[in-house]
């Protein structure tokens, strides 16, 4: 009898323990009441945003593929009559999942035990990423529904709410960015290697967004989302906000351009193929993505340019023609520019051209192997090499290439400042000398302050712009950012695409 009592007691205890286990919360599930405990928990959670949002090398390399500066194998699909907005993507539940993560974080992050300064900083980080999320959505769709807080999965009314106006969403993006620019910290802890969100990263994103939105409003009398006029003219406001953000960075950030006159024929590409960009070029980076092969965090980037199974990215000739001569004059001033042979075409040009595409004499493997343009991998022959390392043994799909990705560069800030000033009619020789001149000089190009518009550039932009300063800033944006995926905008492409109905801006 005693033995049965022991067995029975053990069984009861086992069932009780099992019941307790089955009713306990899953320890692997994030709970707002228990997860956000201190600064470390805030840092760990927001590190996930860095991984999700901060542009990777593939995106940077492929980012200009759909512009009219590039050609690639699948490009023909965009010109067929059967291409429609339904094929564009970007609106599925998965595309909105990151917004729920951000809003859930913002709704709960202040439960952490941390100083007000730290809480404000990490709220700024969350709002930085929400602004980034909505910036991308506005570029794709124009008007989108704004969600400023997390919603329940069964809240049908919220889930299926109508789009808010583009003007309203743009104002909310600016509010988030202004908060991040005010409260995100700028200490070395958050600026180290440019891999965390600092106040200057927030200012950089603000400059990018405000330039985009300001010029969008300037060149479109109607809101493309509605076909109706804007309720108020905010173009000047956004452009001035861009200028303000750039001035803050330029005056207070301590950033500078890397320029060694003895290395001007190689230093542009050296930046994009540096083994440790985040360390070597910290003076020029506001935000970057850090890769590390030792930690198995890497991409196989070379294959984009040397493997025929990939897209065959190449620049087109109309775009290549925009690169200046070393003496600062337009290449297209030559009478024979449109018939000159390739070898002659590449002589005495902006040094960035030979560091962006394969030109005569291009070699790899420490100069031991010639690599002329290969039409198998490049549809036009203007074959991109910007992120291609010199080591051909890294060309396999599995090669652990750990090149860092520049996301916001100081050169972009200089260009954004110059462009906003030019769009407002405020370009002066002083502004030119602070922005365009140093960018051209470090590419070996003599700086010439423009007094008249280049006819080729006027035609390139479909005779819509004749201001010489705006055209030269756009030319410089092309030369500085081509193939990097973050050119301020491809203005010509936007006009063409919207005319074809391919984009809703």
N, C-alpha and C positions, 0 to 999 in steps of 0.2 A: 504493500500500500504506500509505503514511504517512497519507493522508487517511482510509482506512478505520479505521486504528488510532485516530485522533482521534475519529471518530464513535462507535466501539465504547466507548472510554473514557468519553465523555460520557454515553452511554446507561447504562453501569454506575453512574456517579456519580448520575445522575438516579434510577435505581431504588433505590439505597441511600438517597438523601435522602427518597424517597417512603416507603420502608419505615420510616425513622425517624419520619416525620411520622405515619404510620398507627398506630404503636405508642406514641406519646406520649400522656400524659394530656390530656384536654380542659381547656384553660386556663380555660374558663368554668364549670367544675364546682368547687363548694366541696370542698376537701380539708382534713380536720382537721389534717393535718401541716403544711400550708402557709398556711392562711387565718388562723388565730388567731396573730398575730405580736405585737401590742401593744395598748395601750388603745384606740386608734382602731378597730381591727378589732372589738373587743368592742362599742364604741358603735354602729358601723354595723350590726352584726348585730342588736343589741337594738332599734335604731330600727325594724326590720321588725316586731317584736312590737308596738310602739306603733301602727303603722299597722293591724295585724291586730286588735288587741284593744281599743284605746281607743275608747270608744263614739263613733260619729259622730252628726251632728245628726239624720239621719233616724231612727235607732234611738231617740234621746232623745224625739223628737216622737211616735213610734209606740209607745213602750215600754209605755204604759198601755192600749193599745187593747183588749187581751183581758181587762182588769179590768172589774168591774161598775160602775165610775165613768163609763165611756165607752159610747158607742154609735157604730157605724159600719156602712157598707153591707153588708159581708160577715159581720157578726156572726151572722146567722141560721144559718150553717153549723155553728156550735158547738152548736146546740140540736136538730139533726136526728138521728134515730136512726142514720143511717149514718156518723156521725163516730166514728172509732176511734183508738186510739193509733198505728196504722200510718200515719195521715195527719199525725201531729205532726212527724215528721222529727227530725233531730239525732243520728242514730246511723250515718250512712253513713261510708264511708272518708274522704270529704272533711271530715267533721265532726271526725275524729280526727287529721287531717294536722298541725294546728298543734301538737298534743302531741308528735308525733315531732320536729318542728323544735326545740321547747323542750328535750326530753330530749337530742337530739343536741348541741345547744349546751352544755347542762350537762355532758355527758360529755367535752367537748373544750375548753371555754373556758379552762381553767387551763394550757393550753399556751402562752398568750400571755405575752410578757415584760412583766410589770407588777408593781407593788408588791403585797404581800399585801393591803393596804387596798383597792386598786383591784380586785383579783381577788375579794375578799369582796363588795365592792359589786356587781359585775356577776354574781356567782353569786346574790346576793340579788335582782337584777332578774329573772333567769331563773326563780327560784323564786316570785317575785311573780306572774309570768304563768302559771306552772303552777298556782298556787293559784287564780288567776282562772279558768283553763280548767276546773278541776275543780269550782269553786263553781257555775259555770253548768251543768255536767253533773249535779251533785247536785240542783240546783233542778228540773231537768227529769225526772230518772230515779230519784233516790234512790240506790240501790246501783249502782255502776259498777265496772268493773275498774280497779285502780290500776296504773299503769306509772311506775316511778320511774327508768327508764333507757330508752334507745332500744333497739329490738328489730329483728332482721333480718327482711326482708320474707318469707323462707321459713320463719320460725320458727312453724310451725303451732300448736304447743302454747301459745305466748305469745299469738298472735293470737286464739285462740279460748278463752282462759281464762275461767273463770266470773267473775261479778261479785264484787268484795269487798264486805263489809258497809258500809253507810252510815256506821256508827260508825268503822270503820277508815279510810275515805276522809276523813271529817271530821277525824280526828286528823292525817292526813298533810297536809291543807290547812293546819291550824293550825301544824304543824311548819314548813312552807314559809314561812308568813307570819311566824312568830316569827323565823326566820332573817333574812328581809328587814327586819323591824323592828329587828333588832340590828345588821346590817352595812351596809344601804343608807345612803349618806351624806346629810347634810342641809346641805351647803355651798351657797352661792348658785349654784354651777355647776349643781347638780341641782335646785334649787328655782326657778330663774329661769322666770317665766311659767308655772310648774306644768305644763310639758309633758314633763318627764322623771320617772323614778321616783326619788323620794327616800324617806327614812325615814318622812316624814309621809304620803306617799301610801300606803306599806305599812301604816302604822297605821290609815289611813282605811279601806282594804280589809279589814283585820282586824276593825275595829269593825263594818263592814257584815256580814261573814260571821258573826261570833260572835253578833250580835244575831239574825240570821236563824236560825241553828242553835239558839240558846238558846231562842227562843220557839217554834220548831218542836217541840222536845222537850217544852216545858212544856205545849203544848196538844194533844199527841198521846201518849197512853199507850203506843201500839204503834208500832213502826217500819212505816210504810206499805209499805216494800219487801218486808217479810216477813209482815206481819200479826201479828207476835209482839211481846211486850214488849221494850223496850230491855234490853240486858244490864246496864246500869248507868245511873243517873240523872245525866246530865251537864248538864242545863239550867242549873243555877246556875253551874257552872264556866264555861260559854260566856258567860253574861250578865256574870259578873265580869271575864272577859277583855275583853269589849266595853267595860266601864266603865274598865278599866285603860288600854286603848288611847286612849279618848276623853280621859281625864284627862291623859295624856302630851301629846296634841295641844293641849288647852286651856291647859295650864300652861307648855309649853315651845315651842310652835310659832310664837308671835307672830301668829296669825291673828286676824281681827276681822270683825264684821259691818259692812257699809257702810250707814250710816244718816244721812240729812240730813232733819231734821224738816220742812224746807220743801219737800221733794220726795217725801214719802211717798205721794202719789197717783200717782207715775210711776216711782219708783226700782226697784220690783220688776221691771217689764217692761223697764226700761232695761237691767237686768243681762243679760237674755236676748237683747236686740237690739243690744248694744254692738258697735261696729265693731271694737274690739280688747279683748275681754273679758279675755284673758290678761294684758294690760298694765294696763288700767284697774282690774281687780278682783283683782289678784294677792294682795291681803290676804285674800281670801275663797275662794281656790281651792287645793285640795291636788293636784288632777290635772285637766287639761283637754286638749282636742284643739284645736290651733291651725290655723285655715284662713287662706289668703292668696291673694287673687284675682290678685295680680301674678305669683305662681308657678303660676297655674292650678290651685290646690288649693282647691276650693270645692264647694258644693252649691247646688242650686236649692230652697231651703227654703220659700219663700212658697207654692209651688204646692200644698202639702199642705192649705192652708186656703182657697184661692180658686179652685180648679180642679175642676170637677164630675167630671172623669174619675178623681179620687182618691177617698179612702175616706169623705169626709164626716164626719170626726171631730167629735164633740160630747160635752159633758158631759151627764149625765142629771140630772133634777131632785132625786132623792133625795140625790145627792152635793152639788149646789149648795146645798141646804138646810143643809148642815153649816157653811157660812161664817157667822161670827158677825156681830153688829151692831157698830158702832164703839164702843159703850159696853161691849162685852165680854159682853153677854148673848146667848143663843141666838136666832137668827132664828125658830126654831120655837116660841118662847114666845108668839109672836103667835097669837091664835085663828084668824086668817084666813090663816096662812102658806101653806096649801095651795090657796087660791083667789085670792090677791092677783094683780093684773095685773103684767105684767113690768116696767113702768116703776116701779111702787111697790116691787116686789120688790128692785130693785137699789139703792134709796136707803139711805144710812147703813150700808152693809155694809163689812166688811173690805175695805180698798183693793185687796187682791190679787185680789178677784173681778173688778173692772173692768179689771184688768191681765192677766187670764187668759182672759176671754171678752168678746165684743162686748156692751156694755151701752149704754143710751140715751146719745147724745152722742158715741159713739166716732167719731173722725175719723182720716184718714190724709193723706199728702201735705202735711205741715206745717199740718195743721188746715184745709185747704181743701176737703176732700171728706168727706161723711158716709158711714159704712159701717155701716148697721144690720144686724142678723142676717139671713142669707139662707138660707132652708130648702132651696134647691137644693144648697148645699154643706154644710149642717149639719142632721142628721136631727131634732134636738130644738130648735134655735134657740139653744142655749147654745154658740155658735160660738167655738172656741179662737183666740186671737190671741197666745199667749205668745211664739212665735218669729217672728211676722209683723212684718216691718219696715214702717215708715211709708211707704216709697217704693213706690208701686204699679207703677212701671215695672220693678220687680224680680220681678214675678209670673209671668213666662214660664218655661217649662221650662228654657230655656237661660240664665236670668239668673245671673250669677256671684256668688252670695251667699256671703260668706266669714265668716259668724257663727261664732265659736268655740263649742265644745261643753263645758259644765261636766260633769265626770265625778264628782268628789268635792268637795263644797262644805263649807265650815265650818258652814253651817246644818244639814247632815245630821249632822255630828258632835255638835252640841248636841242635836238630836232623838234621836239614838241613845243618848246619855248619859242623857237624861231618860227614854226608854222603858225602857232596861235597869234604871234605878233604880226606876221605877214597877213593872215586872214583878217585881222582888225585894222590893217593899214598902218601899223605902227612899226614896221621894219625900219631900222636905221643902220648906219654903218657901225655904230657901237654894238647893236644887237648882232649884226652879221659877224663882227670880229670876235664875239664871245661864243658863237655857236658854229656857224658854217665854216668859217675860216680855219679853226683848229682841226676840224674833222677832215677837211680836204688836205690840209698841209701834212697831216700824219699819213695820208695816202699818197704823198709825193706830188700832189696837184697844187699848182699855183692858184691862190685865191684871187678871184676877180669880182669885185663888187658890181653886180649887174645894173646896167642902165637901160636895157631894152630886153624884150622877151625873145627867147630863142624860137624861131619859127617851127623847128622840128618838135619842140616840147608843146607848143601851142596846138599843133596838129595832133600830137600824140594824145592830148586830152580833149580831142574832138572840138577844138575851137571854143571851148566853154570858159577857159581861163586865159587871160592875157597878161596878168600881173607878173612881171619878171621875178619878183621875190618869191611868190607862191610857187612858181614853176621851178625855180632853182632849189627851194627847200624840198620839193617833191623829188627832184632828181637826186638830191643828196640822201633822202630817205631810201630811195631805191638802192643806191650804191652802198650805203651803210648797212642796210638790213636785208638785201636780197638773199633769198634762200634760207633765211633764219626763222621765218614764220611769224615775226612780230613787227613787220613794217607797219607804220601808223595806220594806214589803210591802203588798199589798192584802189585809188579813186576811180580810175578809168573802168576797172573791173566792176565796181559797184554800179556805175551808171549802166554799163552794158547788161549786167545780170538783172537789174531791176527792169530794164526795158524789155528783156526777154521773159520777165515774169518768174525768174528762177529764185529770187530772194524776196522776202518781205522784211524790210529794214525797220 
